[in-house]
Amino acid sequence: MGAIRTRKIHVSARNGRVGILALLLALTACTPSAPQPGGTSQPAASSAAPSDTPATTTAAPSASATVPADSDETAPPQSGDHVISSTVALDWTWPGPGRPFTATHENPVPVAPPPAPPLPALYAIGAGRHPGETPPYDQLSFRFQGGFPAYDLEFVPELIADGSGLPVPMPGTGAILKVVFRGAQAHTADGTASTITSAPAPAIGYPALASYAPAGDFEGVVSYGIGVGRPLAAVPETKVRVYEVEKIERGQHLYVVAVQLDTTFWK
């Protein structure tokens, strides 16, 4: 393009009118055409530095950095729903027997005046599959009102009910991840009803997330077992990730503990 411009300028020195016309043609040839409204054409590839390359500076973050906030809503979203914060509490690891993961949260008691429960109350449970993520995962999310409770996660050989000490049946599962929420409750302040407004059926049937079952709601401790769909012999160390998400959902201020199971072995 530089050679064309040099040639036209040389001609203009010999012939003013022809040179001016040629120069205008040269400038037109070197100016990219303006994109049409609604068009999808992209600028030509360039060797400019990355800071000058839109494809580099506007690329979306990886799925592992953005998706897991909380995509298992228990009801259709409404205007005003939004995420306040999202934090990885536990990155992918195996909380095997004898190596539990513990998250500590301290809340004032009561967290809300009566008639609201005095402790963070389990409001809803959601489940969802995410096979297209890296890594793919199944998720069970626990939504609380009032704040994040403290909690422990650990794979256990069997799920034991907190009150009776008896095993809780979890048929069709080969491994059990026990989740114990401390400083929490799943019943109303007077103890006459559950605070849980929605939850999936116990037999979920996802590749990794086969089922779940309650194991206790007593003296500020709420326990659940998450059944993994393959025996430990086949998948000895199913990795777990946990996100803590504070959000507004359908007018409710919720604190979500999203437990994710790596489904790479099932892909």
C-alpha positions as CSV (number, residue, x, y, z in Angstrom):
1,M,0.0,0.0,0.0
2,G,3.0,2.3,0.7
3,A,4.3,1.7,-2.9
4,I,0.9,2.8,-4.3
5,R,0.9,6.0,-2.3
6,T,4.4,6.9,-3.4
7,R,3.6,6.4,-7.0
8,K,0.5,8.6,-6.8
9,I,2.4,11.4,-5.1
10,H,5.1,11.3,-7.7
11,V,2.5,11.7,-10.5
12,S,1.0,14.7,-8.7
13,A,4.2,16.6,-9.0
14,R,3.9,16.4,-12.7
15,N,0.2,17.0,-13.0
16,G,-1.7,18.8,-10.3
17,R,-5.3,17.6,-11.2
18,V,-4.4,14.1,-11.9
19,G,-2.2,13.9,-8.8
20,I,-5.0,15.2,-6.5
21,L,-7.5,12.7,-7.9
22,A,-4.9,9.9,-7.6
23,L,-4.1,10.9,-4.0
24,L,-7.8,10.8,-3.1
25,L,-8.1,7.3,-4.6
26,A,-5.0,6.2,-2.7
27,L,-6.4,7.4,0.7
28,T,-9.7,5.7,0.0
29,A,-7.9,2.4,-0.7
30,C,-6.0,2.6,2.6
31,T,-9.1,3.3,4.8
32,P,-11.1,0.3,6.1
33,S,-14.7,0.4,5.3
34,A,-17.1,1.2,8.2
35,P,-18.9,-1.8,9.5
36,Q,-22.6,-2.0,8.7
37,P,-25.2,-1.9,11.5
38,G,-25.8,-5.4,12.7
39,G,-22.8,-6.8,10.7
40,T,-20.6,-9.6,12.0
41,S,-17.4,-8.8,10.1
42,Q,-14.2,-8.6,12.2
43,P,-11.1,-6.5,11.6
44,A,-8.2,-8.2,9.9
45,A,-5.6,-10.1,11.9
46,S,-2.8,-7.9,13.2
47,S,0.6,-8.4,14.7
48,A,0.1,-5.6,17.2
49,A,0.8,-6.1,20.9
50,P,-1.8,-8.0,22.9
51,S,-3.1,-4.8,24.4
52,D,-4.2,-3.7,21.0
53,T,-5.9,-6.9,20.1
54,P,-9.6,-7.0,21.0
55,A,-9.8,-10.8,20.9
56,T,-7.2,-10.9,23.7
57,T,-8.4,-8.2,25.9
58,T,-12.1,-9.1,25.7
59,A,-11.8,-12.9,26.0
60,A,-14.1,-14.4,28.6
61,P,-12.5,-15.9,31.7
62,S,-12.4,-19.7,31.9
63,A,-15.5,-21.5,32.9
64,S,-13.9,-22.6,36.2
65,A,-13.5,-18.9,37.1
66,T,-17.0,-17.8,36.3
67,V,-19.6,-20.5,36.1
68,P,-19.7,-22.1,39.5
69,A,-21.2,-19.1,41.4
70,D,-24.6,-20.7,41.7
71,S,-26.4,-21.8,38.5
72,D,-28.9,-24.2,40.1
73,E,-31.7,-21.8,41.0
74,T,-34.7,-23.4,42.6
75,A,-37.1,-21.1,40.7
76,P,-37.1,-18.9,37.6
77,P,-35.1,-15.7,38.0
78,Q,-36.8,-12.4,38.6
79,S,-35.9,-8.8,38.1
80,G,-33.5,-7.7,40.8
81,D,-31.9,-11.1,41.2
82,H,-28.1,-10.7,41.4
83,V,-25.0,-12.2,42.9
84,I,-23.4,-10.1,45.7
85,S,-20.2,-12.1,46.1
86,S,-18.8,-15.5,45.1
87,T,-15.8,-17.2,46.7
88,V,-14.1,-20.5,46.3
89,A,-14.1,-21.9,49.8
90,L,-12.5,-25.2,48.8
91,D,-10.8,-25.8,45.5
92,W,-10.8,-29.2,43.8
93,T,-9.5,-31.7,46.4
94,W,-10.5,-35.0,48.0
95,P,-11.8,-34.7,51.6
96,G,-11.3,-38.3,52.3
97,P,-11.9,-40.1,55.6
98,G,-9.8,-38.6,58.3
99,R,-9.0,-35.4,56.3
100,P,-12.2,-33.3,56.5
101,F,-12.5,-29.8,55.1
102,T,-13.7,-27.2,57.6
103,A,-15.1,-23.7,56.9
104,T,-15.6,-21.5,59.9
105,H,-18.2,-18.7,60.0
106,E,-19.2,-16.8,63.1
107,N,-22.7,-15.2,63.2
108,P,-24.3,-13.1,66.0
109,V,-27.1,-14.9,67.8
110,P,-29.8,-14.3,67.0
111,V,-29.1,-13.5,63.4
112,A,-32.6,-12.0,63.1
113,P,-35.3,-11.0,65.5
114,P,-38.3,-13.3,66.2
115,P,-40.3,-14.8,64.7
116,A,-37.3,-15.5,62.3
117,P,-35.0,-18.4,63.3
118,P,-32.1,-17.3,65.6
119,L,-29.5,-19.2,63.5
120,P,-28.9,-19.3,59.7
121,A,-31.8,-21.3,58.4
122,L,-31.8,-23.7,55.5
123,Y,-34.2,-22.1,53.0
124,A,-33.8,-24.3,49.9
125,I,-31.8,-27.1,48.2
126,G,-30.9,-27.1,44.5
127,A,-29.3,-29.6,42.2
128,G,-27.8,-29.3,38.7
129,R,-25.6,-30.9,36.1
130,H,-22.7,-29.0,34.4
131,P,-21.2,-31.5,31.9
132,G,-19.8,-28.8,29.6
133,E,-17.5,-27.2,32.2
134,T,-13.8,-27.9,32.9
135,P,-13.8,-30.1,34.8
136,P,-17.4,-31.2,34.4
137,Y,-19.3,-31.4,37.7
138,D,-22.6,-32.2,39.4
139,Q,-23.7,-29.7,42.1
140,L,-25.9,-29.7,45.2
141,S,-26.5,-26.2,46.6
142,F,-27.7,-25.4,50.1
143,R,-29.3,-22.0,50.5
144,F,-29.5,-20.3,53.9
145,Q,-31.1,-17.2,55.2
146,G,-29.3,-15.1,57.9
147,G,-25.7,-15.9,57.0
148,F,-23.2,-18.6,56.2
149,P,-23.0,-21.4,58.8
150,A,-19.8,-23.1,59.6
151,Y,-19.5,-26.5,58.0
152,D,-17.4,-29.7,57.6
153,L,-17.2,-32.0,54.5
154,E,-15.8,-35.5,54.7
155,F,-16.2,-38.8,52.8
156,V,-17.5,-41.4,55.3
157,P,-18.1,-45.2,55.1
158,E,-21.8,-44.7,56.1
159,L,-24.2,-42.0,57.0
160,I,-25.1,-42.0,60.6
161,A,-28.1,-40.1,61.9
162,D,-27.2,-37.4,64.5
163,G,-30.0,-38.1,66.9
164,S,-30.4,-41.9,66.9
165,G,-26.9,-43.0,65.9
166,L,-28.5,-45.4,63.4
167,P,-27.3,-45.7,59.7
168,V,-29.3,-43.7,57.2
169,P,-29.9,-45.9,54.1
170,M,-28.5,-44.5,50.8
171,P,-29.1,-47.2,48.3
172,G,-27.4,-47.1,44.9
173,T,-24.4,-45.1,46.1
174,G,-20.8,-46.3,46.4
175,A,-19.4,-43.4,48.4
176,I,-21.0,-40.9,50.8
177,L,-19.9,-37.3,51.3
178,K,-21.2,-36.0,54.6
179,V,-21.9,-32.3,55.0
180,V,-22.3,-31.0,58.6
181,F,-23.5,-27.4,59.0
182,R,-22.8,-26.0,62.5
183,G,-24.6,-23.0,63.9
184,A,-27.6,-23.6,61.6
185,Q,-31.1,-25.0,61.7
186,A,-33.7,-26.4,59.2
187,H,-36.8,-25.8,61.4
188,T,-38.8,-22.8,62.4
189,A,-38.1,-21.0,65.7
190,D,-41.0,-22.8,67.5
191,G,-39.9,-26.2,66.1
192,T,-43.2,-26.9,64.4
193,A,-42.2,-26.8,60.7
194,S,-39.3,-27.0,58.3
195,T,-37.7,-23.9,56.9
196,I,-37.0,-25.6,53.6
197,T,-39.3,-24.2,50.9
198,S,-38.0,-26.3,48.0
199,A,-35.7,-29.3,47.4
200,P,-35.1,-31.9,44.7
201,A,-36.2,-35.5,45.1
202,P,-33.8,-37.6,47.2
203,A,-32.9,-39.9,44.2
204,I,-31.3,-37.3,41.9
205,G,-29.7,-39.8,39.5
206,Y,-26.9,-37.7,38.1
207,P,-23.6,-39.4,37.2
208,A,-21.7,-38.4,40.3
209,L,-24.6,-36.9,42.4
210,A,-26.7,-40.0,42.7
211,S,-28.8,-39.0,45.8
212,Y,-28.8,-37.1,49.1
213,A,-30.4,-37.6,52.5
214,P,-30.9,-35.6,55.7
215,A,-29.1,-37.0,58.7
216,G,-30.0,-34.5,61.5
217,D,-31.3,-31.1,62.5
218,F,-30.7,-30.8,66.3
219,E,-29.1,-28.3,68.6
220,G,-27.7,-26.0,65.9
221,V,-26.3,-28.8,63.7
222,V,-27.8,-29.7,60.3
223,S,-26.4,-32.8,58.5
224,Y,-26.7,-34.3,55.1
225,G,-25.2,-37.1,53.1
226,I,-24.4,-36.8,49.4
227,G,-24.4,-40.1,47.6
228,V,-21.8,-40.5,44.9
229,G,-22.8,-42.8,42.1
230,R,-19.8,-45.1,41.8
231,P,-18.1,-47.3,44.3
232,L,-14.8,-46.1,45.8
233,A,-13.0,-49.0,44.1
234,A,-13.9,-47.5,40.7
235,V,-13.5,-43.8,41.6
236,P,-11.3,-43.9,44.7
237,E,-11.0,-40.1,45.1
238,T,-13.9,-38.1,43.8
239,K,-12.7,-34.5,44.0
240,V,-14.9,-31.8,45.5
241,R,-15.1,-28.0,45.2
242,V,-17.2,-25.7,47.3
243,Y,-18.4,-22.2,46.4
244,E,-19.9,-19.7,48.8
245,V,-22.3,-17.3,47.1
246,E,-24.1,-14.4,48.7
247,K,-27.0,-13.4,46.4
248,I,-30.5,-11.9,46.1
249,E,-32.9,-14.4,44.6
250,R,-36.6,-13.8,44.1
251,G,-36.5,-11.1,46.8
252,Q,-34.6,-13.3,49.3
253,H,-31.2,-12.5,50.7
254,L,-29.5,-16.0,50.5
255,Y,-26.2,-17.5,51.5
256,V,-25.4,-20.4,49.3
257,V,-23.0,-23.3,49.9
258,A,-22.6,-25.0,46.5
259,V,-21.0,-28.4,46.8
260,Q,-19.6,-29.7,43.4
261,L,-18.5,-33.2,42.5
262,D,-16.0,-33.8,39.7
263,T,-17.6,-36.0,37.1
264,T,-14.5,-36.5,34.9
265,F,-14.6,-40.2,35.5
266,W,-18.2,-40.4,34.2
267,K,-17.7,-38.3,31.1
